[in-house]
Amino acid sequence: MASQEAAAEVKRRHSSELMANPDIHGVGTARRGDDWVLEVHVGPGATGLDLPAELDGVPVHIVGDAPFRAGPAQA
């Protein structure tokens, strides 16, 4: 199982290369059960993504959604 810290580190290391793919709209971390995962957000119609099941020991989950932009920070 991956820890929150491990998932955050994998996100830090791999976000730039993942975001270079125009079908990928965002990369984040999330808790799934007792595990932390890397979530890769893709838009509708994204096909042929060759993503591994895990990166550096952290599971990768693909989340299909509409394009989004980061909003202002919430307090």
HELIX and SHEET records of a PDB file:
HELIX    1   1 GLN A    4  MET A   19  1                                  16    
SHEET    1   A 4 ILE A  24  ARG A  32  0                                        
SHEET    2   A 4 ASP A  35  VAL A  42 -1                                        
SHEET    3   A 4 VAL A  58  GLY A  64  1                                        
SHEET    4   A 4 GLU A  54  LEU A  55 -1                                        
END                                                                             
